[in-house]
Each structure stands twice: as C-alpha cells, then as structure tokens.
Amino acid sequence: MLAEGIPVTVIKDGQERGDRVWLVDFQDPENNVFFAINQFTVAEHNQNKRPDVVLFVNGLPLVVIELKNPADKQATLRKAFDQIQTYKSVIPSLFFYNAFCVISDGLEAKAGTISSAFSRFQTWKTPATSLRTGIDGKKESSPQVSQLEALIKGMLNKATLLDLIRNFIVFERDKKTDTKTGLVQIETVKKIAAYHQYYAVNKAVETTRLAATEKGNRKAGVVWHTQGSGKSLSMVFYAGKLIHSLDNPTIVVITDRNDLDQQLFDTFAASASLLGQPPVQAESREHLKSLLRVASGGIVFTTIQKFFPDNDRAIYDRLSERRNIIVIADEAHRTQYGFQAKLIDTRDGAGKPDGKRLAYGFAKYMRDALPNASFIGFTGTPVESTDINTPAVFGDYIDIYDIAQAVEDGATVRIYYESRLAKVNLTEDGRKLIEELDKEMSDDGASETRMAKARWTKLEAIVGHPERLKNLARDIVSHYEKRAEFFEGKAMIVTMSRRIAVALYDEIIALRPQWHNEDLKSGALKVVMTSSSSDKIEFDPEDPESLVIPAYHRTNKEDRHLLSDRMKDPQDPLKLVIVRDMWLTGFDVPCLHTLYIDKLMKRHTLMQAIARVNRVFMDKPGGLVVDYIGIGNALKEALDFYSSSGGKGDPAETQEKALELLLEKIEVVHQMFHGFDYKRFFNVGTSERLSIILQAEQFLLVQEQGKERFIKESTTLSKLFALSVPHEDALALTDEIAFFQSVRARLLKFEGESDDGGKKSYETAIRQIVNQAVASTGVVDIFDAAGIKKPDISLLSEEFLQDIREMKHRNLGLELLKKILNDEIKVRLKFNITEGKNLLEMLEATIKKYQNNLLSTAEIIEELLAIARKIRAVDGLAEKLKLTKDEFAFYTALEVNDSAVKVLGDETLKSIAREIADKVRKNATIDWTMKESARARLMVIVKRTLNKYGYPPDKQQKAVDTVLKQAEVLADHWVEQ
C-alpha cells in the first residue's frame, strides 16, 4: 500500500481509467508531514498503552521506538524488545502500518521488524543520510557518538526512512512441512535491510545507472559482502530499486550451478511483492532466448551454461540490443565468466575425437547475446588479484563488507578451526598425495590434468579406506556427542566422493543404529547428494567395482527440499548430514554449528564452505570447523589472499585461541576467589556444597563491585567454554566452571530478573555441567544452608527479621532481604496497587541511597527491616479497620486523596469502599476489562457512589481512575473465584 500506492478508478475525458493514489510522496520527502510523538496513547481492548515515541508520516504510525533508562541497569535492550512484543499483543492495531521498530537503552540502539527475533535487531553504524549528501555510508560514527544518535541521524532522517520503506523491506513467505503430520504451514517473515546492505545497494544502483548510459562502460562493479551477511537479500533489494530507477529494465540473474540457481530463485520469488513481478527460471537454452528477446521488463534466472552456442559454433545468437538489460552474477569470480579462448576436442558420432574447435569463456557468449547489457557481480569472497576476467566483465569494487565488520555488527559469528589429523591418521603416501594434489587443484576443487585425476583416484582410495572410515566415524560421533552435551545444534560432514559419503554413513550407523531411518521424514543422519542411473542400488557381484547407492540415499529435488527444511528446523531430529558438494554454498542453516571437513578445498570454495557455520542463532557463540584431511595450509592461503584483497578479520580462528582465552579468563575468576578454598566443594555432600556456594557468594559480595565483576567474567567464561569443547583441556575444567556458574546463578536469583542485558548469557552451553556437578542427592532446606531458622508462619515475622539482622554473612543477609521484600511487594501489587506502589517506591529509594554510598550495609539492613515492618503493619490495618482484603484495597485507593479524608472522615471512606467493592464485584465478568460498554457502566456506578457520599467533585476523576485500575487488578481473581 505504501510502496505501490492504492489502485483507483478515475474518470478522464469521460472515460474510466486506472490510476494510483500515493499515501507518501517518495520523490520529494519534504512534501510529506512528519511527526514524532512522545508518549502517544493507544487504547484498545480497554487497555491503554503509551509507547515512548511513535513516528508518523502523513498520519500513519510507521515507526515505534521504545526507550529505556541508561542509568537503570535493569532497563536493558532486551526489556525494550519485550515491551514491543507486549504492545504487539495488547495494541495490535498500532502495528497495522508499522515499517519497523527501534529499541534503545540510551546508548545501544537497534532496529528490526515486527517479526524479527531479538537476535535479528541490528545497529545502524553510520550517520550518513543518503547518496545526495556525498557521504557513502561507509564512514562509521565516532565512538563518542551513541548508537541511538547514529541511528536517528542515519536511519530516521526523512530521505532514508522513506527509501527504506519503499525499497528495503521484503515479506518472505516460507513454506514449512511438519514431518510428523505432513501439514504444510506458510509463515510470513518481514525483513529490513541492515545499514551495510542499504548503502551498498544505493551505490550499486548509482554505478549501474551510469554504466547503462550511452557513454557508460557497462561495468557496474562488484559488491563483496562476506558470506552470511545477507548477500542474496542485497541482490533482491538491488533488483527492486533498479526497477524503479531504470526504464523497465530486464534483469538477468546468473549462477554456475543448478542448486545455487534454485536457492537464489527461491529468495527472489519469496520477495515478489518488492520486485513488482515474479521471477522466471529459464528451463532451456531456447527458453532463455525467448525470455531475453522481449521488448522490456522481466527478471530472468539462468545458469551460465545456457549461454553456450548450439552446434559447436563460436558465436552465440544476438538476442537484444537494449541498454537497460542488467546482468547480475552470483559469486562473480569464477573462471567461467572469462573471455579466453582455447582449443577443445570435437567428437564423431561414436564419441571419438575427430578434430579441434575454438571455444570461449561464457562471458564472451553473454556479450554476443546481449552486447549492450551492463554487468554487476555479487560475491561473498574477494576477487583474486590474478583474476583478470572478473574486473574485465564487472569492473571495480563498489562496496566491501568484510568478516571483521560482520562479526562486530553481530551479522555473523566467529568461526573457529580445529585440526584432528592426530585422531585420524593418514599414511605418508596419503599425506604426499594430498600435498601434490593440493598444488594442482583449481579454485573450484576440481583437478584439470589426467595425472592429477589419477592421483585423486588413488587418494580417494586411501582416504576412503574402510579402517580409516571406521576411525573417522568413531571420532566424529564422539566429538559431536560431546559438543551436543554442552551446545545444542547441528553438524555437516563434507566428504571427497559419493562412495565415501555412503560408506561413512554405514560406519556411523553401525555405531548409532538409532540414527538410521529409510524414511526421509525421520532419522538423525542423512546423506545429501545426487545419484545417476549408472549407480547400483545394491551390490552386484558381476560388477563389484561399481558404486552402490541404496534407494534411501537417492533424492530428487523435492526430497532435498524436504531435507533442507528439516535441517533448518532446530527442533527436527535430523542433526547431521553428509555431503560432497551440495549445501556448501548459499545454504543458510543458523543452527548449524560444526562442519567436519574430509575433502580438499581451496580459496573461494573453502571460504564458502566454512561460512556455513557463521550464521547468528540464539546464544550460539561461534561456529567450529573440524579438519580431518589437512586444509590448514589452504586456510592460511585463503586468509593471506583475503587480507591482501582489503578484507579485515580472520575467516577462522583456531580452537586453540578460544582455549587460550578460556584459560586466561579462568585465571581471572581464580583471582577473584583468592583466599577462599572453593575446591573443597568437589569432595563434599550436597548439603555442604550448597553451604559452600553461599559462602562463595558472601566472599564475592564483600568485594568492591564483586558481584558485578563476577557475573560479567563468568558469563564470558561460559561463552569461551562453549567454543572450546570438546577439547580435552576444556573438558578438564568442567567441574570448576560448573561451580562458578552455580555461584553466578545464586547471585542472579537475588536480582529478581536475569542479567542478560539483552543477551542470552550463553546458558545453553553450560546447562548440563551445572546439573552434573551439583547433582541433588536429597532435599535440602535452603534456609538451613544459609544458616538461619526457617520461619513457621511468615517471612516477615519478627523472629525471622531478627535472624536476618544477626546473620553472620551480612552481605548475604542484605541480598536475601532485598529479594524477599521485592517478592512480597509484588504479591501485594496484585491485590492493592496503591499500597503496593507506595511500598515499592520506599524499597527503591532505600536501595538507591545504598548504591550511592549514603548508607552502610548495617544501615540499609535496618532500613529494609523497617520497610518489612511497614508491610506487616499495612497487612494488619485491614483487620483493624474491619475491612476485607478487597474492601481495604479500594479504601487505600480512595484514601490517597488527603483532602477527601479531611472532608469525609474515616468512617465514610470505609462505607464508600465497602459499597464500591460490592458493586464492582457484582459487575465483574470474564470479559469486562475487554468491553468498553462494561467499563463505561462501571465508571457510572463509581461516580454515583462517590456523589452519594459527597466525595469532593474536583477530586472525583482521579479517584475514579484509581478505583478502575484497582478493579482491573482484582477482576481476574474474582472471576476465578
């Protein structure tokens, strides 16, 4: 509606004609009305909510901003995100026109759509407004500038906001099949461009516009955005904006593999609303020619191999002379895009060589077909300095977004590397063959010479030796299961050949038969690969050397789509897949955290493969690449090449580095316990263990900032531990880390809320070790463990409060008292909002004085004890006034007005409270808080009652509002009764 306008019928010259009404003027941002409204009240379902800031364009609420107090450590980004989720549930109509949401704690700031998970909210790193300003969007804000300021200036200025709404938001419809029921569910996800995508696309559109002019060189350039940073979606945004910028262009998207063509086509097809038209896949060379001979328009997908002349000709048919044809190449560094010529064999009808012919690279044939087309390349890896073809076809870099930037922005996670050659040894012959073949491999992993092919065959036999595969299977199963204990997720195994893939599957299933299932919809392990008609389904004694691929490994396009959906679903039991080439490029599985490599790969192929594990997913701290064949040197070469191309950041850090950091961090935590013998914890029973945890807690609480420092350091420790397992040195620390996490969990219990600060704190990684190390052998009274007597009647009894005052560990007593008072007040807030609010304000004011060093530990304990007695006194006041619990709640709501108390007196207020409680209870129904009519009736009843008893008219509105709020709090309780 916003981006495309509203179709209408108008009368022009006496005839009906179609036209569009635009709600927003995208051409001239200043020709719109912009408002930013603070505390905008939305009333829906009888509930009022006031988002902090709502941005309106021409009266439409397009952006919701939720802000939290930077001075309040509990007011985190996560809390702001949760608040947005509440608004979506309670006041959904506010989001009917919503473009995106912004959350901030005053310093950090992130933006996302209404369907974005918290991990998908992203920062906006640059204050640049648009290309018109002359700023290219790559100069990041100064570190002294808050993220909120950068986001407001860079993302929420008028021009950028409207540009984002029109060209950089997509709705993807994802089809998911429930493997148990077979039911198909369609899920719509709304996505918005990140800052690096926005600026790259705008620059690419500008360079394309210039390249496509009469004097343009038809080389739009190359966009290098590291794998996992949304390259495919950037291509969609580029195509969508290009359609608005050029005169109905034809866009041709080319890949060099069928599976990549399908993956990219699916992404474009899911975003057809932004593109304004559905993309079309060329099914054959003739179909491609017919699609490109059109006069204008269209988005055509094809593999580059279809640009090959018929009948061994050296020239491809000319299809169109138009200049507004744009060719987008995915992974624009392949040798197939070259112009070079070479002589190749021609063959007769019997398949025997009968001569030579001249053949060219596909780039030449594309130029034959589309001589005036402009070319742009998108790649996840840099272009090699020795590759003269890519610059010749596409031109220079338009934009670079490297690994360092992607990790820093949270667009991807770090990749760690672990070599396990020592676990699965190759023979000396095998190692020499690897070295020889490694030198002769081309970039795409294939070998070009006959000699190399012979070596590959010999190496494949060594690598696929039955005994080696048995060892490999044992090691992979052991490694994966150890990681799974601490770190939920999935893994992929890459093998040299289809034969090895099938044999390795059999070896793993021999160890874990429960992982096998011939049904594609079941089973924990699958092989994903193609098969040919020459492959045997079962062993043939007359042809013992032929490849045997059982029927349950043979998959078609639909089968692989089903397996893809299963692999992407974190809850699906499919946990491991074995592949040869498939799924190593463009396959996006965020929950994939481990890649086992037993295949030689280099340069682009290697970097694309390892990027399978760099996707952001929940609390995943990083991905791990496990090397079984010796790709270490190839990885170093790839890194050198990557750095020399202008990229920053290490594509894969060694697991030893993570372990090194883990050992450093655990030393920091050790130092925090200097003078405290926590190691006795591991040699005592459960009751004593709990006591030691409490002692450790007290030891930290008496240190300056001890609690905050320990929570921070132990959180980092968890993250590093998750990255380091199952390294033996990391596993040796399991018990110690379990103890530290138990102490940390104990400290957090007193907060009332988690310390996540908007992050998950990596609890997934250590959930098992805590349970294992602090296993319960019996029921333990936590009050006994804390050294105080358990109260018989009330936590706020005088005896219990005296126990708190006399506790040996005063800091522990303080934390325990804070927690108890906070919980007690929250219980009262559910029944009596006036008194609950007063008590909560007293508690917060006292704690703030302590935090500002205005009170000592002993003094704050006395003040908190006074609040506890105040709570007890309030609880006893209802009985003293001869009021029920409900009546007393309304009495305090009316008593909040001092002048009313003076005018009416105590007895009259009690009478009003009894009558209102009775009438409100009688009018309370299951849905009364949801119906405006019922609420209005209740308001009339309350006003009449107040008038009847002579309640001051000038104070009535405040009293009515307070009484209604009190009634809402009690409504659910009454309905249940």
N, C-alpha and C positions, 0 to 999 in steps of 0.2 A: 504493500500500500504506500509506504513512504518512498521506497526506491523506484517503484514503477508507476506511481500515480494511480488515480482511480478512473477506470474507463466510464465514460458517459456518452449519451447521445445528444447531439445539439442540432438545431435547425439552422442551416446556412443556405442562403439563396433559395429558400422554400423547400430544401431537401434535408432529410435526416442524414447526419454524418457522425461517424465515431470520433471522439476526442478524449483527452485526458485532463483531469483536474489534479494539479500538483499541490500537495499539502505543504511542501517545503520547496523553496527556490534553491536548488543546488548550484545553479550557475552564479548567483550573486548572494553569498552568505549574509551580507548586510541587509538584504531585502527580506529578512525574517525577524520575528520578535523572539528574543531570548530572555528568559527569566531564571534566576537561581533563587529558590525559595527555601528559607530556613524553617525547620520545624513545621513542615506542611502537614496538616492533619487530614487523615483519611479515615472516614467512618464506614465500616462495612460489617455486616452481621452483628450489629450492636456493639462493636468494639472500635475504639479509637486508637489509631497508631500514628506516631509522628516521626517519620524518617528525618534524619538530620538535615539533609539537603536534597532537593529534587530539582533537576534541570529541565526546564520546559522550552520547547521550540514551537512557536505558533500554537501555544496552549496544550501541546501534547507532552506528557511526562516521559522523557526519553532516557534520562539517566538518574539512578538512585544512588546517593552517596551516604554511606554510614561511617561516622567518625567516632573514634574512641579517645579517651583522655590519655595523652602520652605520659602523664605523671602517675597514672594508676597502673601498677604492674599487672593487675588482673584484667585490665582493659586491653585485650590483645587483638591482633588481626583476626584470629580465629573467632573471637567473640563477635566482631563486626560481621564476619561471614555468617555466623549462626543467626545473628539478628536479621540479616537479609532473608534467610530461609524462613524465619518466623513471619516476616512480612509477606512472603510469597503464599504462606498458608492462611494467614489471618485476613490480609487485604489484597487478594489476588488481582483485583481489577486495576491496581496501580501498575501492574506489570503487563497489561494488555498491549501497551505501546512501547515497552521498555527496550532500548537498544542494548545497554549493558549496565553493569553496576560497578561501583568503586568502593573499596573498603580501605580504611586507614586508621592507624593509631597516632597520627600526627607526624610521625617520622617515616615509617614504611607506608607504602600505598600500592595497591594492586587493583587491576580491573579484570572483569570476567563477565560472562553472560549468565542468564538465569538458570541455564542448565550446566554451567561449569562447576566441577568439583573444586574444593578449596585449593588442591594442588595445581589446578589449571588457571587460577588467578595469577596474572603476571604484572610485573612492574613496567613502567614506561620510562626508559632511561634517558631520553633527550628532550630538552625544552623546545627544540625546533618546531616551527608551526607548519610550514608547508614548503614546497619547492619554490613558491613565489618569493619567499623570504631570502633565498640564496643560501640557506643552510641545508646541508644534505641529509641531516638526521643522524649522522654518524658521530658527531661530536657530543659525547655524553656530558650530562650536567656535572658541575663541580661537586666534589664530595661534601662540600659545605652546604649545598642546596638539598633540602629534604626531598625525599621521593614524592611526597604529596605535591610540593611546589612544581617539580619537574612534570608530574602527570597533569596537573591543572594547566600549565602553560603549553605542554607539548601535545596532550591528547584532547583537552577540553576547550581549546580555543575554537572559535566558530567554524573556521575553514576545515580544520582537521576533523572535528566532530561530525560535520555533515559528510565529509569524504568517507569517513569510517562507516557511517550509516548506509550510504549508497553503494559503496564498492568493496567493503571489507568485512561483511558479515554474511555467513552462509548457514543454511539449515540443512544438515545432513540427516537423511533417513536411513537408519541402519536396520537391516533385517536380521533377526536372531532366531535360530531354531532351537527349541528345547529338545535336547537329545533324549529325554525320558518320555515326553508326551508327544513329540513331533509337532507341537504347535509352533506357529511362526508369529513372532512379535515384532512389530515395527516401532522403533524408538527414534524420536526426533531429537537431534542434538544441535544446539545453536553455538556457533564458533565465531570469534572475532580475531582479527589479525593482531599479532604481537608487534611491538614497535619496529623490530628489525624487518619483519615482513612488509609493514606499511611503507617504510622508506625505500626499501629495495624495489618494491613493485612500482612506486611512483617514479623512481629514477629509470626503471626499465621501460615504463610506458613512454617516458620522455625521449630516451635514446631510440626507441623503436619508431616513434613519430618522426624523428629526424632522419633515421636510416631509410624510411619508406618514402621520403620526398623525392622529387625529380633529381636533385643533386646528391641524394643520400647514397652511402656506400653499401646499403642493405645488410650491414653488420651491426645488429643491435647490442651485442655484447654477451657476457657470461655472468650469471649470478651464482656465486659459490656460497651456499649455506650448508653448514655441516649436517650430516645425517641425524635425523631425529628432531630437527629444529623446525619442521613444518614445510619442507621444500615443496611437496605436492600441493599443499593448500596455497602456497605462494603462487604456484603456477595457475591455480584456479582464479585467485584474486587478479592476477595479471591479465588473464584472458577476459575476465569480466569487465575490468576497467578499460581494456583495449577496445572492446566492442563499443563503449561509449565515446572513445577518443578518436577512432578512425571511422571512415565511411563504410559501415557494414563490412568489416574485413572477413576473409576466410582464414581460420586458424587451423593449422595442421600440427598435430602433436605426434612426434615420432619417438619410438623406443627401438631397442635392438633385440628384444625378447618378447615372446607372446605373453608370458606370465606378467612381465612388467607392464605391457600394454593393457592387460586386463585390470591390474591393480590401479593404474593411473586413470583408466577409463571409468572405473567404479567411483573414484573420488570426484571426477568431473560430473558424472551422471547424478551423483548424490547432491550436487550443488547447482542443478539446472536452473533453479529459481534466480540465482545471482547472474547466471550466464544468459538468461532470457531465451534459451533454446537448448534442446537435448543434444548431446554429442553423438556422433555416428562412428561406428567402427568399420573400417574397410575390410571386407571379407576376402577380397582377392585383388590382383593387380587391375583387372578390368573394373571392378567396383571402385577402386581408388581413383582410377582415371575418370570415371563418370562423376564422382563426387567433386573432383577438382576442376572439372570443365564448366561448372556453374558460373553464372554471371556475377554472383556476390554471395556473401554470407556463409555460415556453416562452421561447425567445429568438427574436424575430421581426425580420427585416430588411426594410426597405421604403424606397422613395424617397418623399419628402414629397408628390410629385404624386399619389400614390394616395389621399391624404386629400382627395379632391375629390368633391363630391356629384354623383350622377347626374342627368341630365335638367335641367341648369341650375338645380337647386334651391339655395336659400341656406342650407340646414341639412343637415349630414351625419348619417347614421344613428347613433343611440346604440348602442355595441357592448358596453360593460361599465361597471358602477357600482363595480367593485372599487377599493380604495385602494392595493393592492400591485401596481399597474402602474407601471413606471418607464420613461419615455421618455428615451432618450439621443440627443442631437442632435450630429452631427459638424459642425464649423465653425458654431457657434451664433451667427452674426452676420448671416446672410443676411436680406434683406428678406422672403423668402417666409415667415418664421416670424411675421409680424406679424398683428395683429388688424384692421388698417384695412380700410374698405370703399370700393369705387369702382364707378362705373357703366361697364359694358362693353357693346359691341355684341352683339346676338343676330342670327343669320342664318337665312335661309329655306333651303329645300331646294336652291336654286340657288347658295347661298353669298353672297347679297346681304344687307346689313344690313336688318333689319326691326323693330328696336326696341332697347331698352336693358334690362339687368338688373343687379341688385346682386350684387357678388362681394366676397368677403372674403379676407384673408390665410390661409395654411394653418394658422396657429396657432389661429385661431378654429374651423376644422373639426376639428382634433385635439381641442379641448376639447369640441366637440359629441359626438365619438365616445367619448372617454374623460374624462368630467367630473371624476373623482376621481384621475386619474393625477398622478404627480409628474414634474417635468421637470428634467433636468440637461444642461448643454451642455459640450462639449469643443472647444476651439479652439486653433489654432496662432498666431493673431494676436489682438490686443486688440479689445475691443468699442468701437465709436465712441461718443463722448460724445453725439452727436446721435441715436444709435440707441436709441429708447425701447422698441422691440419686444423686444430681447433681454432686458433686465432685467425687463420685464413678464412674459415667459414663464419665464425661468430663475432670476432673482434675481441676487445679487451674486457677485463673485469668491470662489471657495473657495480657490484656490491659484494663484500666479503663478510660473512658472519661465521667466525671460527669456533673451535672447540672450547677455548678459554671463555669466550663471551657466552656461549650457550650454557656451560656449566655454571658460570657466575650468575646468569639470569634465571637459573632453575629450569631452563628449557630442556636440558638433558642432565643425566647424572654421570659421574665419573666411571671410567672403565678401568678395571684392574686386571693385571696379567699374571698368570701362574704357570710355570713350566713343570710338567710331571713326567718328563722323559725318564727321570730316575726310577719312576714307578713302573713304566712300560718301556723296557729297553729294546732298541733296535740293534741288529748285528752291525759290525764295522762295515760290511758290504752295503748294508742298508743305509748307513749314515753317509757313505761316499756317494751312493746313488742320489741321495737327497741333495747333497751339495752340487753334484753335476747337473741334475735336473733343475735345481733352483736357478742356476745360471742361465739355463736355456729356456726357461719359462717366459712366455709373453705375459702382458699385463692381465689378460682375461683368464689366466690359469691354464691355458691350453699350450701345447708344445707343437712347434712348427716343423721340426725335422724328423725324418724317419728314424734316425739314430735315437733321438730323444724319445720317440714313441716306443721304441724297443726298450729303452731304459725304464720308461714309465710302466710298461707291462711287467718288467722284472721287479720294479719297486712295488707295484701293486700286489704282486705275489708275496713279497716279503712282509709288507705292511698288513696284508690280509691273511697271513699265516694263522692257521687255527689256534695254535698255542698262544700267539700274541693276542689274538682277539679274545681268548679266554681271560688273559690277564687284563686286557683293556676293559672288558665288561665288568670284571670284579672291581677294578679301580673306579670306574665311572659310577657304578651302583653305590659303592661305599662313600665316595666323595659327595654324590648328590644327596644321599640319605642323611649324611652328617649336616650338610647345609640346610636341608629341609627341617631338621630339628630346631634350628635357630632362625630360619629365614624362609617364609613362605614364598613360593614362586615356581616358575617352570624353567626347563632347560632344553637346549637343542644340541644335537651331536652332528658334526659335519664329517662325512667320510669321503674317501678318494673315489670310490666306484659304487655302482649299484650292487655289485656282487658282495662287496664288503658290508654295505648297509644291511642287506638281508642276513648275512652271516652274523653280524654283530647283534642284530635283533634277536636271532635264535640264541646266542650266548647269554644275552641279558635275560631273556625269558626263562632260560634254564635256571638262572639264579632266582628270578622273581616270577614264577608262573602266574601269580595272581594279576600281573600287569597285562597279560595277554587276553585279547578278545578279538575274534574274527569280525565282529560287528563294528562297523566304522563309528557307530554312536556310543560305543563302550570301550573300555580298556585305557590303561595309563600310558602305554607306549605305542607309537605308530611310526611307520616308515612313509615318508612323503617323497615320491619320485614318479617319473613316467616309466612306462614299460612298452616294449614293442611286440609285434606279433611273432617275432622270431624267438622271443624268450619262452622257455618252457614253464609250464605251471607246476610240474612235478619232475622228479629225476627220471631221465631217460637213459637206461643202460647202454643203448646203441649210440648215444651221443653224450658221453659222460662229461665233456668239457663245456657243454652249453650252459648258459646262465639260467638258473631256476628261480622264478619269482612267483611265489604262491598267489592264488587268486585274491586273498585278503590284502595283499600289498599293491594290487593293480587298481589304480584310481583314475577316474576321469575328472573333467573339470568341475562337475557338481560335487563329486566326492571330496575333492581337495578344498572346495569352498566350505563344505561341512566341517572338515578337519581344521580349517583356518578359524572358523567360528568357535570351535571347541578350544583351540589353543588360546584364543584371545579372551576366553571367559575364565576369570581367575577361579571360579567355583567348580569348573568342569574337572572331572578326574583325570583327563588327559594331561600329563605332567611332562613327558619327554617325547621328542620327535627325533628321528634320524633322517638326515637329508644328504644329498650330494650337491646339487646346485640350487634347487628350489628354496624359496623363502630366505635367500641370503641377501636379497636387495629389495628394498621397498616394502618389506613385511613388518608391520607395526604391531608388536605384542608387548605392551607396557609391563606385564607381569613376568616377562622373560628375564631372568637374572643371571643365567650361566650358559656359556657357549663352550662346548667341548670340541676342539679342532683336531682332526686327524687327517688333514688334507693340506697339501702345499698350496699356498695362495700368496699373492704379492700385490703391492701398491693399491690401486683402487679397489680391486676385488677383496683384498684383505680388510681394508678400512671399512668398506661397505658391510662386510660380514660381521666384524666385531661391533659395529654400531647397532646390531640387533638388540644388544643388552643395555643400551644407553637411555632408554625411554623412562620418563618420570612415572612412578607408580607408588601411591600411598607413601609408606615410610621407607621405601627402597633406597638405601644409601649409595648404592653403586652396582655396576654390573661386573661380572668376572669372566675372563677368557682363559680357558684351561688348554694349554698346548701339549699335545701328545706326540707331535711329529717334528717339531723344531722350526717354528716360524719366527723365533726370536729375532734373528738377523733381518728377516723380511720386515718385521715390525719396526726395527730401528731404521731401516732404509726408508720405510714409509714415513716415519717421523721426520727424518732429515729432509726428505722431499717436501713434506708438509710445511715444515718451518721455513725452508728456502722459498716457498711459494707465497709467504706472507702470513701464514696461519700461526696462531698462538695457542698454546695449551698442548698437553701430552695426550695423544689419542688413547694410550693405555698405560697406566702406571702399574708398576709391578706390585704383586700382592705383598712382597717383602716390605715395600714402602708403607703399606697400610699396617703391616705388623710392626714395623719400626715405630710408627706414630702411636700404635696401641701401647707398646712397651714404654714409650715416653710418657703417655698420658697416665698409665697405671702408676708410674713413679710419682707423678704429681699427686694422685689420690693417696698413695702411700704416705707422702709427706704430710698430708692433712691429718693422718692418724698417728703422727709421730708422738710417742709417749703413751699410746693406747694399744694394748695387745689384743687385736681382734682375731688373731689366728687360733686362739683357744676355741673360737666359735665352731671350728670344724671337728672338734673332738668331744663335744658335749651333747646332751639330750635336747629335745625340742623346747622344753620349758626354759632351760638355761640359755638356749640360743635366742629366744625372744628377749630374755633379760639383757643379753649382750647387745642385741640390736638397739634396745632402749638406752643402754649405757653409751653406745657409739653415737646415738642421736644427741644425747646430752653433751658428749665431748665436743661435737661439732657446733652445737648451739652457743656454747660459751665463747667460741672463737669469733673474732670480728668478721662479720659477713660470712661466717662459716656455712650457714645453711644455704645461702645463695650460691656461694662458690662451689660447694659440693654438688648441688643439683646440676649446675652447669657442667662441671667436669665429668660427673658420672653419666650425664646424657651423651657427651661426646665419646666417652668410653664405650657406651653401648653401640654407637654408630661404627666405631673402628673395629669393634669385636665382630659385628655383622659382616664387615668387609674382609676380615682376616680368617674366619673359619672356612674350611676345616683344617687350616694349617696346624700342625701338631703343637707348635709353641703357643698358638692362640687357645687351643683346647685345654692346654695345661693350666690356663688362667680361669677356667670356667667357674670353679668354686669361689675364688676370690671375687670375681665380677658379680656372681650371684649374691654374695654378701653385701657388696656395695649397692647393688640395685635394691636389695631388701631395706637397707637403711634409707635409701633415697625414697622408696615407696612410703616408708613410715613418715618421713618428713613431709611428703606431699599430702598425706592424709589430713594434716592439720590446716592445710590451705583451704579446704572445702572445695577447691577446684583444682584441675590439673595445672601443671606448669608449662603446658605445651607451647604457649606463646604463639599459637598459630601453627605449630608443627607437632608431629606425632611422637617426638622424642624417641623414636626407634624402639618402641617396646616390643614389637614383633620379634626382633632379633634375640631378645633375652627372656621371652615369656617362659620357655621351657626350663632354662637353667635355674631360675628362681624356684620354680616348683620342685625341681630335682634336689636342689641343695638345701632347701628349707622345708623338706617334706614333713608333714604333721604326723606325729605318732600318737596323738591323743588330744583331748580337748583341754585347752589352756585358758585360764582366766586372765584376760589382758590387764585387769586392774591389779591382780596379784603380781603379774610380771612387772608392772610399773611400780610396785612397792606401796600401793595404797589399798585401803579397805573398800570393797565394793559396797555402794550404798544399797540399803534394803528398799527404800521407798522412792526417793527422788534423787536425781543427780545434783539437785540444788539444795539438798538438806544441809543443815548447819554442820552436822558431823562430817559430811563429805567435803564441804568447803574448808573445814579446819584441816582435814587431811591434805588438801591441796596446799594450804599455807605452810604446812610442816614437811612437805616433800623434800627429800634430800637433794634431788636434782631440780633446782628452782626454774631453770630454763625450760625443762620438760614440763614442769607444772604449769608454766605460763602458756606454752603451746597447747597443752591439754585443755586448759581453762578457756582459751580463745575459741578452740574448736567446739567445746560443749556449749558455750554461750551463743555462738553463732548458730548452732543447730537448734537450740532451744528457742531462740528468737524467730527463726524461720518457721518453726512449728506454730508459734503464736500468730505470725503474719497470715497464716492460712485461715485463722478464725477472727482475728481482731487487727485490722490494718492500722488503726490509729495508734494503739499501744505498741504494736509490733514495730511500727516505723519509728516511734519515739525511742524505744529501746535500742533499735539498730543504729540510730544516729548517735546515741550515747556510746555504744561499743566502738563505732568507727572513730569518733572523736578521741576516745581514750587511746586507742591503738595508734592513731596519728601522732598524738603527743609523745608516745613512747618511741615511735620511729624518728621523731625529730629530736630525740635525746632530752626531752623535757621531763621524763620520768625514768627512774631506775627500775630494775627488774622487780625489786621488792615493792616499790610504789605502785607499779602498774598492776601487780597481783592484787594489792589492796583495793585499787580502783575497780578492777574486774570483779572482785568479791562483792563490792558494794553494788555493782550492776546486777549480780546474781541475786542479792537480797532484794533489790528493787523488783526483779522479775517475780520473785516469790511473793512479795507484797502485793503486786498487781494481781497475781493469781488468787490471793486471798480476799481481795477487795470485792469481787463479785458476791462472794458468800456473805461478807459483812453488809453489803447493800441489799441483800436478799433478792439478788437478780440471778437469772440463769446465765449460762455461758453466752448464749445468743443475745439475750437482752443486754448483758453487760457490753457486748461488742457495739451495739447501737448506742448505748449510753455514752461510751467513750467517743463515738463519732459525733454526738451532739455536744458533748462537754468541751470539745476542742475550741468552742467559741466562748471566751471569757465573759463577754457582755451578756450572753444568753443565760449563763449560770447566775450572774448577779440579778438579772431581771426576774427569772422564773423560779430560781431556787432548786435545791437538790431533789426534793420530792416530786416536783412537777416534771423534771427531766427524767426521773425514773419512770413516771407514768407514761410519758411520751415514748420512751424506749420500749416499755412492755407492749404498748399498743402497736407501734411500728413493727416490732419483731413478730407479733401475732399476724398482722395483716400481710406483711411481706412473705411470711411462711405460707399463708393460705394462697397467695398468688404466684408462688414459685412452681413452675412446671419444668419439664425436662428441657424445653427449648425457649424458656422465657428470655434468656440473655441473648437469644439469636433474633427475636422478633421485635421490631421497632414498636409495633402496636402494644405489645405486652409491657414493654419498657415505659412507654408513654403513660399507660394506665397506672403503673406502679408509681410514676412520678406524681401523678394527680393525687393518689392516695396519701403519699408522704406529705405533700403540700397541705392537703386538707387537715391532716392530723396536726401539723405544726400550727396552722391557723387556729384550729380548735383550742389549743393550749396557749395561744398568744405568743408564739415564738417570734422574736423581732423580725419584721419583714425584710429589713435591709441585710439581714444575715441568713435569710432562708435559702438562697441559691447555693451558697457554699455548703450549708447543712444538707440540702437535697443531694448535691453531688457526692458528698462524703458518704451519706447513707446508701446511695445507689452502688457505690464502689464496694461498701461493706456487704451489701446484699449479693453482689456478684460473687464475692469470695465465699459466702456461705451457701450459695444456690446449689452447687454440686453436692455438698454434704447433705443438704436437706432432701434432695431428690433421691440420693442413695438410701436414705433412711425410710 
